[in-house]
């Protein structure tokens, strides 16, 4: 099983399960969206599953993940509860953020998911700050900071990577380069081909990895995580990947306005789940029956999540002003 | 009496609280080795080490962003913006109003973000002309963002008590420090003119509740609500007006969010007349919010229109003759008071 590094059969099966869980969750979310059951925007992770799963397989529960507007995959890969996630998408009180945040503002601090954000690039200095907390407290926790190719052109990318490098913070910056910032191809806005090349500017290691291959992602991240845990500072890891759907659900022709059919087909042929599934069966790591059993179980789980979400109540309007501030004794007589 | 100046009070508070709580960390531009441009973090790095007191690059977005992340990771960061004017630089504002202020709410109460942003504000006339990008008063911006507490101390005693409270609370706090307050010890001419800039500050630790205004001076004729440096100008003006038999009641809200509307309204009930004095620009400013609150909740007690004395709606000019004209002065306060009572 050399091609699967040090991963056990159980781990490999779990990784396939998680990739499938993301895929099925996203497909279900897309379905609920088209039925008008999701009252906001959703950005689906379909096609990019290998990145989140390859990264998170290396993380402990106490390690941190900083996510993006396309965060469902990260949350699931870190162990997120699909019921609470789906409920959040539907704006229900049982969601991770009690229906206050929706798809772009999910959080699960108990499993180290420290928040998705609707602002591109905003998570990068926040990840540095989480790394700082680990450094000051000597907690040994590391941070996986996900962001896209678009975020690599924000000012906070520069500031966050520079600060993390200067302070040798335990952060792995994981760029999910899906080639487009909404509709604009990276080559139109950026003169370098690889985001990873920017690592040189911060004196850190930059590595390019095939983001459609979960084992490659796993291997590269493992080394970056080891460096982070050893106090050797951050790494910039660029995963070449592709979203199979549009930027958001409702993006005309699934993003086909600005992407050619040929290009979309080419990438869909590299489906990270299909190729991993085939490898696991061809190598006799898992049998076809075992894989089908996993698929059946995942589909059932996601159906239950959707049902749970749909049956959950909306938060009562009486709670609209809760949680703006902590409930403490600092307040005086004023508003 | 133990009179220390504003920067010494900030410094002492940080030192005492850092000794009490190892999760408090301090970072910003020049705050470590150099001790801060205004000396507020002097010797903290020496005492608490380079892990807890850090010099940052000139990266305001990363300073505030890292503070947000550090707070999520269980620390209590005190991030210094060298001047409040830099809050718009390099993504800092996004981290403040889209991240720090909103996280508790948008994540359904799942996290606390106890970041304190310390930010010097205001005109340094007549000491140093900071001009358009080093003199602003932007407190109203932060009042408009739900989730932030906005603290505006006017003297060293309040600074210590309010900062201690901020450091022990679980909410993000914008802690705004008027720069002129830093100079009381160093500039004899300033403290001679405004003796209230220095006050007794106990060495022992104490906290002060947010949302409790200070009645700086009791008086029967006109309620004057003033913030930060303007409190001292109003005290000066009140002395002159006393000679004319006019007694001001001066109220310093101390925190703008939460705002102690009750104390202000109680005073208005007594005097029926109001002048609001703040250094920030008039339009959409602090005085506008306070005036609206008084009109809404205390209209029946008003005997005449409320007067706002605010900074002019101009970028802060450099030349002393212009800078002086751009912000309220004692004579403006006296004139406004005399006008509204027809004296």
Interface residues (C-beta under 8 A of the other chain):
Chain A: X64 X66 X95 X96 X97 X98 X99 X100 X101 X105 X106 X107 X108 X109 X114 X115 X117 X118 X119 X121 X122 X124 X125 X126 X127 X128 X129 X130 X131 X132 X133 X134 X135 X136 X137 X141 X154 X155 X156 X159 X160 X162 X163 X166 X167 X322 X323 X324 X325 X326 X328 X329 X330 X331 X332 X333 X334 X335
Chain B: X23 X25 X51 X52 X54 X56 X57 X59 X61 X62 X64 X65 X66 X67 X68 X69 X70 X71 X72 X73 X74 X75 X77 X90 X91 X94 X95 X98 X99 X103 X104 X105 X106 X107 X108 X109 X110 X111 X112 X146 X147 X149 X165 X169 X170 X171 X209 X210 X211 X212 X213 X253 X255 X258 X259 X260 X261 X262 X263
